[in-house]
């Protein structure tokens, strides 16, 4: 599938030295269904309003059963969620529009969005299967500052039929955590702990087994970890927890790898 975006303007900044990053994280919570909606209803479907159409869900074979792996906003509003079986979902909403998952098409769609983001900075990196990192430290002033750039990119994506959430901070882990699980948009260098305290521990991008152990131990929010003695936490939950926590707090560097080489 070919994804069409407005051509990008030439890149205008270079890599930032260690400690000088300002990272814009973009999360696309309904990437798969936005891809389908743009094909069916055009790129400006969000601006015009969602057509009168049954909820759209994406399904794939998971553990020998067809299960939902993504749902659009309408499906979520009606109580459907990823992980449900298709049979259960149809029992709840008989006329749901079930589409088979296509990870390659989703990746191509994300790559197209990343190409479009080159207009803001030459340093654009993938963040999992549904997110991007942009280092905007050297280019934000060209767009009127961080707030103006942030508002511009989210507005343009919306008008291209793409739901995006974002956050800007000095640490990729912090920006990603807030973009996916929080509400803040621009976080100052000394505001990391305040931005993290109310977020779920899953925002730290931990392995499933570590996440499950934390939740079973009653440690469900990042605030439950802050201020705890580090040695006992590391012994019980592993060093990966401390690494992810330090990365989110900006205490440990986390370089991001650009998709394209920068001259």
C-alpha positions in Angstrom: 0.0 0.0 0.0 1.3 3.5 -0.9 0.9 6.1 1.8 0.6 9.7 0.5 1.7 12.6 2.6 2.5 16.2 1.9 6.2 16.5 0.8 8.6 17.4 3.6 10.7 20.5 3.5 14.5 20.1 3.8 15.9 19.0 7.2 17.3 21.9 9.2 19.2 20.5 12.3 21.9 18.0 13.3 22.5 15.5 16.0 22.5 16.8 19.5 25.4 16.2 21.9 24.8 14.0 24.9 22.7 15.8 27.6 21.3 18.4 25.1 18.4 16.4 23.7 14.8 17.6 23.6 12.8 14.6 22.6 9.3 14.8 21.1 7.6 11.4 21.5 4.7 10.7 19.2 2.3 7.8 20.0 -0.3 6.6 17.6 -2.9 4.7 19.7 -5.1 3.7 16.8 -2.5 3.4 14.0 -4.0 0.3 12.4 -7.6 1.6 12.3 -6.5 5.0 11.2 -4.8 3.4 8.3 -8.0 1.6 7.3 -10.1 4.8 7.8 -7.8 6.8 5.6 -8.2 4.2 2.8 -12.0 4.0 3.1 -12.9 7.6 4.0 -10.0 9.7 2.8 -7.2 11.5 4.6 -9.4 14.3 5.9 -12.0 11.9 7.5 -11.2 13.2 11.1 -11.8 16.8 10.0 -15.1 16.0 8.4 -16.2 13.7 11.2 -16.5 9.9 11.3 -19.1 8.5 8.9 -22.0 6.5 10.2 -20.2 3.1 10.1 -20.0 0.1 12.5 -17.0 0.0 14.9 -13.8 -1.1 13.2 -11.6 -3.7 14.8 -8.4 -5.5 13.7 -8.1 -9.2 14.5 -5.3 -11.8 14.3 -4.7 -15.4 15.4 -3.4 -15.2 19.0 -3.1 -18.4 21.1 -5.1 -20.5 18.6 -8.0 -18.1 18.5 -9.0 -15.0 16.5 -8.6 -12.1 18.9 -8.8 -8.3 18.6 -5.4 -6.7 18.4 -6.6 -3.1 17.8 -9.9 -1.3 18.0 -11.0 2.2 16.8 -12.3 4.9 19.1 -15.9 3.9 18.4 -15.3 0.2 19.3 -13.5 1.3 22.5 -16.3 3.6 23.4 -18.7 0.6 23.2 -16.6 -1.5 25.4 -14.4 -3.5 23.0 -10.7 -3.8 23.8 -7.6 -5.6 22.4 -7.4 -9.2 23.7 -11.0 -10.0 23.4 -12.1 -12.9 21.2 -13.8 -12.0 17.9 -16.8 -14.3 18.9 -17.2 -12.4 22.2 -16.9 -9.1 20.5 -19.6 -10.0 17.9 -21.8 -11.1 20.7 -21.5 -7.6 22.2 -21.8 -5.7 18.9 -23.0 -8.0 16.1 -22.3 -5.6 13.2 -18.6 -4.8 14.0 -16.3 -4.5 11.0 -13.6 -7.1 11.5 -10.4 -6.7 9.4 -7.4 -9.0 9.4 -4.3 -7.6 10.9 -1.5 -6.6 8.5 1.7 -5.7 10.4 3.6 -5.0 7.2 1.0 -2.4 6.1 1.1 -0.9 9.6 4.9 -0.6 9.5 4.7 1.0 6.0 2.2 3.5 7.3 4.4 4.3 10.3 7.4 4.7 8.0 5.4 7.1 5.9 4.5 9.2 9.0 8.2 9.2 10.0 9.2 10.4 6.5 6.8 13.2 6.8 8.2 14.2 10.2 11.6 14.9 8.6 10.3 18.4 8.0 10.8 19.0 11.7 14.2 17.4 12.3 16.5 15.0 10.5 16.7 12.9 13.7 13.5 10.7 13.6 13.6 7.3 15.2 11.0 4.5 15.6 9.6 3.8 19.1 8.2 0.3 18.8 5.4 -0.5 16.4 3.2 2.5 17.1 5.5 5.5 18.0 8.3 7.8 17.0 11.0 9.8 18.6 12.0 13.2 17.2 15.0 15.1 18.6 13.9 18.8 18.2 16.6 20.5 20.3 18.2 22.2 17.2 15.0 22.9 15.2 12.2 23.9 17.6 13.1 27.6 17.3 12.6 27.5 13.6 8.9 26.7 14.2 8.4 29.3 16.9 9.5 27.2 19.9 8.6 23.8 21.4 4.9 24.6 22.1 4.3 25.9 18.6 6.0 23.0 17.0 4.1 20.6 19.2 0.8 22.1 18.4 1.6 22.3 14.7 2.6 18.6 14.3 -0.5 17.3 16.2 -2.8 19.6 14.3 -1.4 18.6 10.9 -1.5 14.9 11.8 -5.2 15.3 12.9 -6.1 16.9 9.5 -4.3 14.0 7.8 -6.7 11.6 9.6 -4.1 10.4 12.2 -4.7 10.4 15.9 -1.5 11.2 17.7 -0.5 11.9 21.3 2.8 13.5 22.3 5.1 14.8 24.9 8.4 16.7 24.9 11.2 16.2 27.5 14.9 15.8 27.8 14.7 12.0 28.0 13.2 9.5 25.4 11.9 7.3 28.2 10.1 10.1 29.9 8.6 11.5 26.7 7.4 8.0 25.6 5.9 7.3 29.0 4.0 10.5 29.1 2.9 10.4 25.5 1.4 7.0 25.9 0.1 7.1 29.5 0.0 10.8 30.7 -1.5 14.2 29.9 1.4 16.6 30.1 2.8 18.0 26.8 6.1 19.8 27.6 8.1 18.7 30.6 11.0 20.8 32.0 14.3 19.3 32.9 13.4 19.4 36.6 9.8 18.2 36.1 10.5 14.5 35.4 9.5 13.1 38.7 6.3 15.1 38.9 5.3 13.9 35.4 6.0 10.2 36.2 4.6 9.9 39.7 1.0 9.1 38.7 1.7 7.0 35.6 1.3 3.2 35.6 4.5 1.1 35.9 3.8 -0.3 32.4 4.8 3.2 31.1 8.5 2.2 31.9 8.6 -0.3 28.9 9.4 -3.2 31.1 9.4 -6.9 30.2 6.1 -8.6 30.8 7.4 -10.8 33.6 8.8 -7.8 35.5 5.6 -5.9 35.0 3.5 -8.8 36.3 5.6 -9.2 39.4 5.4 -5.5 40.2 1.7 -5.4 39.9 1.3 -8.6 42.0 3.5 -6.9 44.7 1.1 -3.9 44.8 3.5 -1.6 42.9 1.2 -0.4 40.2 2.3 3.3 39.7 5.7 4.7 39.1 5.2 6.8 42.3 5.2 3.6 44.3 8.8 3.1 43.2 10.2 6.6 43.7 11.9 7.0 47.0 12.2 3.3 47.6 15.6 1.9 48.5 17.3 0.9 45.2 19.1 -2.2 46.3 16.0 -4.2 47.4 14.2 -3.1 44.2 17.0 -4.3 42.0 17.4 -7.6 43.9 13.7 -8.4 43.7 12.8 -7.1 40.2 16.1 -7.0 38.4 18.4 -4.3 37.1 16.2 -3.7 34.0 13.7 -1.9 36.3 16.4 0.4 37.7 17.7 1.1 34.2 14.2 2.0 32.8 13.4 4.1 35.8 16.7 6.0 35.6 16.2 6.5 31.8 12.7 8.0 32.5 14.1 10.3 35.2 16.9 11.4 32.8 19.6 10.0 35.1 20.8 7.5 32.5 21.4 8.4 28.9 19.3 6.6 26.3 20.6 7.3 22.8 18.1 7.0 19.9 19.1 5.7 16.5 17.9 7.8 13.5 16.2 6.1 10.6 18.4 8.0 8.2 22.1 9.0 8.4 22.6 12.8 8.9 25.3 14.5 6.9 
